[in-house]
Amino acid sequence: MASYLISQHGFEPLFITKTIPTPSVEKSADDAHIPSSDSNGTLHTNQTFASAEGLVDFVTKRWRSRWVTTNIWDESVLEVLLRRPFFILVSIDAPVSLRWQRFRDR
């Protein structure tokens, strides 16, 4: 979804530095990467923040721009982001059998 928003709708990716280790059962999913350029080769800014608060401060000053992040590591990050009325959380799910197959393939 993030890649689609970046390449098709001009969203800019934002990143939050992860401060807690990834559980070993999730390590294979932790390698996911969002491209920093769209299909036309247009480079995007890669803003990285040390905390969710830093990201929110940055985005609040630029709230009319289009931003996307997939770095919601835990509920504390989500709580910070939910304080802003322009934040939308999108959750995409697949059937359990498909998720299990993908996990086994990784």
VMD Tcl script that builds the backbone (N, CA, C; Angstrom):
set m [mol new atoms 318]
animate dup $m
set s [atomselect $m all]
$s set {name element resname resid chain x y z} {
  {N N MET 1 A 0.823 -1.184 0.000}
  {CA C MET 1 A 0.000 0.000 0.000}
  {C C MET 1 A 0.874 1.256 0.000}
  {N N ALA 2 A 1.926 1.249 0.821}
  {CA C ALA 2 A 2.811 2.417 0.877}
  {C C ALA 2 A 3.480 2.653 -0.473}
  {N N SER 3 A 3.959 1.593 -1.098}
  {CA C SER 3 A 4.598 1.728 -2.414}
  {C C SER 3 A 3.627 2.294 -3.441}
  {N N TYR 4 A 2.382 1.846 -3.382}
  {CA C TYR 4 A 1.356 2.349 -4.298}
  {C C TYR 4 A 1.129 3.844 -4.073}
  {N N LEU 5 A 0.970 4.259 -2.819}
  {CA C LEU 5 A 0.744 5.672 -2.525}
  {C C LEU 5 A 1.922 6.532 -2.965}
  {N N ILE 6 A 3.124 6.014 -2.813}
  {CA C ILE 6 A 4.322 6.748 -3.214}
  {C C ILE 6 A 4.407 6.875 -4.728}
  {N N SER 7 A 4.246 5.758 -5.423}
  {CA C SER 7 A 4.441 5.770 -6.881}
  {C C SER 7 A 3.262 6.352 -7.656}
  {N N GLN 8 A 2.048 6.167 -7.164}
  {CA C GLN 8 A 0.883 6.588 -7.936}
  {C C GLN 8 A 0.255 7.909 -7.482}
  {N N HIS 9 A 0.518 8.308 -6.243}
  {CA C HIS 9 A -0.153 9.498 -5.722}
  {C C HIS 9 A 0.792 10.527 -5.116}
  {N N GLY 10 A 2.096 10.337 -5.287}
  {CA C GLY 10 A 3.061 11.339 -4.870}
  {C C GLY 10 A 3.277 11.481 -3.373}
  {N N PHE 11 A 2.960 10.462 -2.596}
  {CA C PHE 11 A 3.228 10.517 -1.165}
  {C C PHE 11 A 4.726 10.431 -0.925}
  {N N GLU 12 A 5.180 11.023 0.155}
  {CA C GLU 12 A 6.589 10.977 0.548}
  {C C GLU 12 A 6.728 10.033 1.738}
  {N N PRO 13 A 7.696 9.126 1.701}
  {CA C PRO 13 A 7.870 8.192 2.820}
  {C C PRO 13 A 8.569 8.844 4.013}
  {N N LEU 14 A 8.099 8.493 5.199}
  {CA C LEU 14 A 8.709 8.933 6.443}
  {C C LEU 14 A 9.060 7.698 7.259}
  {N N PHE 15 A 10.161 7.780 8.007}
  {CA C PHE 15 A 10.629 6.627 8.768}
  {C C PHE 15 A 10.872 7.020 10.214}
  {N N ILE 16 A 10.591 6.080 11.110}
  {CA C ILE 16 A 10.889 6.255 12.530}
  {C C ILE 16 A 11.917 5.199 12.885}
  {N N THR 17 A 13.002 5.625 13.519}
  {CA C THR 17 A 14.045 4.697 13.928}
  {C C THR 17 A 13.477 3.730 14.960}
  {N N LYS 18 A 13.728 2.466 14.748}
  {CA C LYS 18 A 13.225 1.449 15.661}
  {C C LYS 18 A 14.162 1.352 16.860}
  {N N THR 19 A 13.589 1.482 18.057}
  {CA C THR 19 A 14.403 1.473 19.267}
  {C C THR 19 A 14.311 0.153 20.026}
  {N N ILE 20 A 13.359 -0.699 19.637}
  {CA C ILE 20 A 13.227 -1.999 20.299}
  {C C ILE 20 A 13.583 -3.087 19.305}
  {N N PRO 21 A 14.172 -4.192 19.755}
  {CA C PRO 21 A 14.541 -5.257 18.817}
  {C C PRO 21 A 13.310 -5.975 18.260}
  {N N THR 22 A 13.446 -6.473 17.045}
  {CA C THR 22 A 12.382 -7.244 16.421}
  {C C THR 22 A 12.392 -8.650 16.991}
  {N N PRO 23 A 11.218 -9.155 17.432}
  {CA C PRO 23 A 11.178 -10.536 17.908}
  {C C PRO 23 A 11.662 -11.482 16.810}
  {N N SER 24 A 12.355 -12.541 17.191}
  {CA C SER 24 A 12.957 -13.439 16.202}
  {C C SER 24 A 11.929 -14.035 15.251}
  {N N VAL 25 A 10.707 -14.247 15.703}
  {CA C VAL 25 A 9.679 -14.825 14.838}
  {C C VAL 25 A 9.292 -13.858 13.720}
  {N N GLU 26 A 9.555 -12.569 13.884}
  {CA C GLU 26 A 9.198 -11.560 12.894}
  {C C GLU 26 A 10.384 -11.078 12.078}
  {N N LYS 27 A 11.556 -11.620 12.263}
  {CA C LYS 27 A 12.759 -11.130 11.588}
  {C C LYS 27 A 12.632 -11.099 10.071}
  {N N SER 28 A 12.004 -12.107 9.483}
  {CA C SER 28 A 11.932 -12.156 8.021}
  {C C SER 28 A 11.066 -11.033 7.466}
  {N N ALA 29 A 10.057 -10.632 8.205}
  {CA C ALA 29 A 9.206 -9.535 7.749}
  {C C ALA 29 A 9.863 -8.188 7.971}
  {N N ASP 30 A 10.862 -8.123 8.825}
  {CA C ASP 30 A 11.527 -6.874 9.153}
  {C C ASP 30 A 12.386 -6.357 8.006}
  {N N ASP 31 A 12.630 -7.166 6.988}
  {CA C ASP 31 A 13.456 -6.758 5.866}
  {C C ASP 31 A 12.687 -6.016 4.786}
  {N N ALA 32 A 11.396 -5.789 5.012}
  {CA C ALA 32 A 10.583 -5.100 4.010}
  {C C ALA 32 A 11.157 -3.712 3.752}
  {N N HIS 33 A 11.133 -3.281 2.492}
  {CA C HIS 33 A 11.727 -2.005 2.120}
  {C C HIS 33 A 10.766 -1.242 1.225}
  {N N ILE 34 A 10.604 0.040 1.491}
  {CA C ILE 34 A 9.795 0.913 0.649}
  {C C ILE 34 A 10.745 1.634 -0.287}
  {N N PRO 35 A 10.529 1.548 -1.595}
  {CA C PRO 35 A 11.447 2.206 -2.526}
  {C C PRO 35 A 11.462 3.711 -2.330}
  {N N SER 36 A 12.623 4.311 -2.602}
  {CA C SER 36 A 12.747 5.754 -2.424}
  {C C SER 36 A 12.529 6.512 -3.734}
  {N N SER 37 A 12.145 5.815 -4.783}
  {CA C SER 37 A 11.814 6.497 -6.032}
  {C C SER 37 A 10.604 5.844 -6.657}
  {N N ASP 38 A 9.875 6.604 -7.451}
  {CA C ASP 38 A 8.693 6.043 -8.100}
  {C C ASP 38 A 9.082 5.410 -9.438}
  {N N SER 39 A 8.083 4.929 -10.168}
  {CA C SER 39 A 8.360 4.229 -11.421}
  {C C SER 39 A 8.985 5.132 -12.473}
  {N N ASN 40 A 8.854 6.455 -12.317}
  {CA C ASN 40 A 9.459 7.395 -13.260}
  {C C ASN 40 A 10.879 7.776 -12.855}
  {N N GLY 41 A 11.344 7.230 -11.727}
  {CA C GLY 41 A 12.690 7.536 -11.260}
  {C C GLY 41 A 12.793 8.814 -10.452}
  {N N THR 42 A 11.647 9.418 -10.104}
  {CA C THR 42 A 11.660 10.631 -9.312}
  {C C THR 42 A 12.064 10.288 -7.884}
  {N N LEU 43 A 13.117 10.927 -7.400}
  {CA C LEU 43 A 13.583 10.646 -6.048}
  {C C LEU 43 A 12.688 11.306 -5.018}
  {N N HIS 44 A 12.520 10.618 -3.897}
  {CA C HIS 44 A 11.736 11.136 -2.789}
  {C C HIS 44 A 12.669 11.440 -1.625}
  {N N THR 45 A 12.243 12.372 -0.784}
  {CA C THR 45 A 13.020 12.637 0.419}
  {C C THR 45 A 12.850 11.461 1.359}
  {N N ASN 46 A 13.908 11.073 2.007}
  {CA C ASN 46 A 13.846 9.994 2.975}
  {C C ASN 46 A 14.069 10.580 4.356}
  {N N GLN 47 A 13.010 11.092 4.937}
  {CA C GLN 47 A 13.075 11.687 6.255}
  {C C GLN 47 A 13.009 10.588 7.301}
  {N N THR 48 A 13.996 10.549 8.196}
  {CA C THR 48 A 14.021 9.584 9.283}
  {C C THR 48 A 14.026 10.337 10.597}
  {N N PHE 49 A 13.202 9.871 11.538}
  {CA C PHE 49 A 13.044 10.546 12.822}
  {C C PHE 49 A 13.395 9.591 13.952}
  {N N ALA 50 A 13.936 10.146 15.021}
  {CA C ALA 50 A 14.335 9.342 16.180}
  {C C ALA 50 A 13.131 8.908 17.003}
  {N N SER 51 A 12.008 9.615 16.852}
  {CA C SER 51 A 10.820 9.285 17.632}
  {C C SER 51 A 9.559 9.637 16.852}
  {N N ALA 52 A 8.447 9.089 17.315}
  {CA C ALA 52 A 7.159 9.414 16.701}
  {C C ALA 52 A 6.824 10.884 16.923}
  {N N GLU 53 A 7.232 11.421 18.057}
  {CA C GLU 53 A 6.981 12.835 18.339}
  {C C GLU 53 A 7.690 13.728 17.321}
  {N N GLY 54 A 8.918 13.370 16.967}
  {CA C GLY 54 A 9.658 14.126 15.961}
  {C C GLY 54 A 8.966 14.087 14.608}
  {N N LEU 55 A 8.465 12.928 14.241}
  {CA C LEU 55 A 7.734 12.787 12.978}
  {C C LEU 55 A 6.476 13.647 13.000}
  {N N VAL 56 A 5.737 13.593 14.101}
  {CA C VAL 56 A 4.499 14.377 14.215}
  {C C VAL 56 A 4.795 15.870 14.152}
  {N N ASP 57 A 5.849 16.336 14.796}
  {CA C ASP 57 A 6.217 17.749 14.730}
  {C C ASP 57 A 6.519 18.166 13.292}
  {N N PHE 58 A 7.265 17.325 12.577}
  {CA C PHE 58 A 7.614 17.600 11.184}
  {C C PHE 58 A 6.366 17.675 10.307}
  {N N VAL 59 A 5.496 16.682 10.454}
  {CA C VAL 59 A 4.306 16.599 9.598}
  {C C VAL 59 A 3.292 17.681 9.950}
  {N N THR 60 A 3.191 18.045 11.213}
  {CA C THR 60 A 2.227 19.072 11.629}
  {C C THR 60 A 2.507 20.395 10.926}
  {N N LYS 61 A 3.774 20.723 10.756}
  {CA C LYS 61 A 4.140 21.963 10.057}
  {C C LYS 61 A 3.866 21.870 8.564}
  {N N ARG 62 A 3.727 20.658 8.061}
  {CA C ARG 62 A 3.524 20.430 6.621}
  {C C ARG 62 A 2.275 19.573 6.394}
  {N N TRP 63 A 1.225 19.818 7.155}
  {CA C TRP 63 A 0.066 18.939 7.177}
  {C C TRP 63 A -0.693 18.859 5.853}
  {N N ARG 64 A -0.490 19.756 4.958}
  {CA C ARG 64 A -1.183 19.688 3.668}
  {C C ARG 64 A -0.451 18.819 2.646}
  {N N SER 65 A 0.756 18.398 2.962}
  {CA C SER 65 A 1.509 17.509 2.068}
  {C C SER 65 A 1.080 16.070 2.295}
  {N N ARG 66 A 1.526 15.193 1.413}
  {CA C ARG 66 A 1.159 13.779 1.479}
  {C C ARG 66 A 2.320 12.968 2.027}
  {N N TRP 67 A 2.102 12.297 3.153}
  {CA C TRP 67 A 3.130 11.519 3.826}
  {C C TRP 67 A 2.622 10.116 4.090}
  {N N VAL 68 A 3.537 9.159 4.135}
  {CA C VAL 68 A 3.167 7.775 4.469}
  {C C VAL 68 A 4.305 7.153 5.275}
  {N N THR 69 A 3.928 6.325 6.261}
  {CA C THR 69 A 4.909 5.569 7.019}
  {C C THR 69 A 4.359 4.182 7.300}
  {N N THR 70 A 5.259 3.238 7.408}
  {CA C THR 70 A 4.880 1.890 7.825}
  {C C THR 70 A 5.581 1.547 9.133}
  {N N ASN 71 A 6.218 2.532 9.734}
  {CA C ASN 71 A 7.010 2.322 10.946}
  {C C ASN 71 A 6.207 2.529 12.219}
  {N N ILE 72 A 5.116 1.815 12.361}
  {CA C ILE 72 A 4.332 1.847 13.589}
  {C C ILE 72 A 4.699 0.579 14.343}
  {N N TRP 73 A 5.704 0.694 15.206}
  {CA C TRP 73 A 6.297 -0.467 15.856}
  {C C TRP 73 A 5.468 -1.008 16.995}
  {N N ASP 74 A 4.748 -0.136 17.697}
  {CA C ASP 74 A 3.956 -0.585 18.840}
  {C C ASP 74 A 2.859 0.443 19.123}
  {N N GLU 75 A 2.068 0.181 20.149}
  {CA C GLU 75 A 0.932 1.049 20.458}
  {C C GLU 75 A 1.351 2.455 20.873}
  {N N SER 76 A 2.525 2.599 21.460}
  {CA C SER 76 A 2.960 3.935 21.884}
  {C C SER 76 A 3.159 4.855 20.673}
  {N N VAL 77 A 3.702 4.313 19.590}
  {CA C VAL 77 A 3.866 5.098 18.364}
  {C C VAL 77 A 2.491 5.442 17.798}
  {N N LEU 78 A 1.592 4.479 17.772}
  {CA C LEU 78 A 0.249 4.706 17.251}
  {C C LEU 78 A -0.478 5.779 18.052}
  {N N GLU 79 A -0.344 5.754 19.364}
  {CA C GLU 79 A -0.999 6.760 20.208}
  {C C GLU 79 A -0.531 8.169 19.874}
  {N N VAL 80 A 0.748 8.329 19.608}
  {CA C VAL 80 A 1.286 9.649 19.241}
  {C C VAL 80 A 0.697 10.099 17.907}
  {N N LEU 81 A 0.659 9.200 16.932}
  {CA C LEU 81 A 0.152 9.555 15.608}
  {C C LEU 81 A -1.347 9.853 15.626}
  {N N LEU 82 A -2.093 9.162 16.456}
  {CA C LEU 82 A -3.543 9.355 16.522}
  {C C LEU 82 A -3.949 10.706 17.099}
  {N N ARG 83 A -3.019 11.445 17.674}
  {CA C ARG 83 A -3.321 12.772 18.226}
  {C C ARG 83 A -3.627 13.790 17.129}
  {N N ARG 84 A -3.251 13.493 15.914}
  {CA C ARG 84 A -3.432 14.440 14.816}
  {C C ARG 84 A -4.656 14.060 13.982}
  {N N PRO 85 A -5.510 15.045 13.676}
  {CA C PRO 85 A -6.732 14.745 12.917}
  {C C PRO 85 A -6.470 14.355 11.465}
  {N N PHE 86 A -5.297 14.646 10.954}
  {CA C PHE 86 A -4.994 14.319 9.563}
  {C C PHE 86 A -4.342 12.947 9.416}
  {N N PHE 87 A -4.191 12.203 10.509}
  {CA C PHE 87 A -3.601 10.863 10.466}
  {C C PHE 87 A -4.686 9.832 10.169}
  {N N ILE 88 A -4.403 8.939 9.230}
  {CA C ILE 88 A -5.315 7.846 8.899}
  {C C ILE 88 A -4.534 6.549 8.983}
  {N N LEU 89 A -5.036 5.602 9.764}
  {CA C LEU 89 A -4.422 4.283 9.875}
  {C C LEU 89 A -5.139 3.339 8.926}
  {N N VAL 90 A -4.369 2.719 8.035}
  {CA C VAL 90 A -4.928 1.754 7.094}
  {C C VAL 90 A -4.376 0.383 7.461}
  {N N SER 91 A -5.260 -0.563 7.605}
  {CA C SER 91 A -4.862 -1.930 7.928}
  {C C SER 91 A -5.314 -2.836 6.790}
  {N N ILE 92 A -4.390 -3.613 6.275}
  {CA C ILE 92 A -4.706 -4.541 5.197}
  {C C ILE 92 A -4.433 -5.938 5.716}
  {N N ASP 93 A -5.395 -6.801 5.552}
  {CA C ASP 93 A -5.287 -8.146 6.095}
  {C C ASP 93 A -5.537 -9.164 4.993}
  {N N ALA 94 A -5.007 -10.343 5.184}
  {CA C ALA 94 A -5.221 -11.457 4.256}
  {C C ALA 94 A -5.778 -12.624 5.062}
  {N N PRO 95 A -6.382 -13.589 4.393}
  {CA C PRO 95 A -6.872 -14.768 5.101}
  {C C PRO 95 A -5.726 -15.460 5.854}
  {N N VAL 96 A -6.056 -16.084 6.978}
  {CA C VAL 96 A -5.055 -16.727 7.818}
  {C C VAL 96 A -4.241 -17.751 7.033}
  {N N SER 97 A -4.892 -18.517 6.179}
  {CA C SER 97 A -4.163 -19.541 5.420}
  {C C SER 97 A -3.125 -18.916 4.489}
  {N N LEU 98 A -3.451 -17.797 3.866}
  {CA C LEU 98 A -2.506 -17.107 2.986}
  {C C LEU 98 A -1.358 -16.498 3.797}
  {N N ARG 99 A -1.674 -15.905 4.942}
  {CA C ARG 99 A -0.625 -15.345 5.788}
  {C C ARG 99 A 0.322 -16.436 6.283}
  {N N TRP 100 A -0.231 -17.589 6.647}
  {CA C TRP 100 A 0.596 -18.701 7.108}
  {C C TRP 100 A 1.518 -19.175 5.982}
  {N N GLN 101 A 0.988 -19.277 4.768}
  {CA C GLN 101 A 1.791 -19.716 3.624}
  {C C GLN 101 A 2.920 -18.731 3.349}
  {N N ARG 102 A 2.629 -17.448 3.387}
  {CA C ARG 102 A 3.655 -16.426 3.176}
  {C C ARG 102 A 4.722 -16.492 4.266}
  {N N PHE 103 A 4.299 -16.706 5.509}
  {CA C PHE 103 A 5.244 -16.820 6.609}
  {C C PHE 103 A 6.152 -18.017 6.408}
  {N N ARG 104 A 5.596 -19.142 6.011}
  {CA C ARG 104 A 6.402 -20.350 5.764}
  {C C ARG 104 A 7.367 -20.137 4.609}
  {N N ASP 105 A 6.930 -19.444 3.567}
  {CA C ASP 105 A 7.788 -19.175 2.414}
  {C C ASP 105 A 8.970 -18.283 2.790}
  {N N ARG 106 A 8.763 -17.353 3.720}
  {CA C ARG 106 A 9.855 -16.489 4.173}
  {C C ARG 106 A 10.853 -17.304 4.965}
}
mol reanalyze $m
mol bondsrecalc $m
mol representation Tube
mol addrep $m
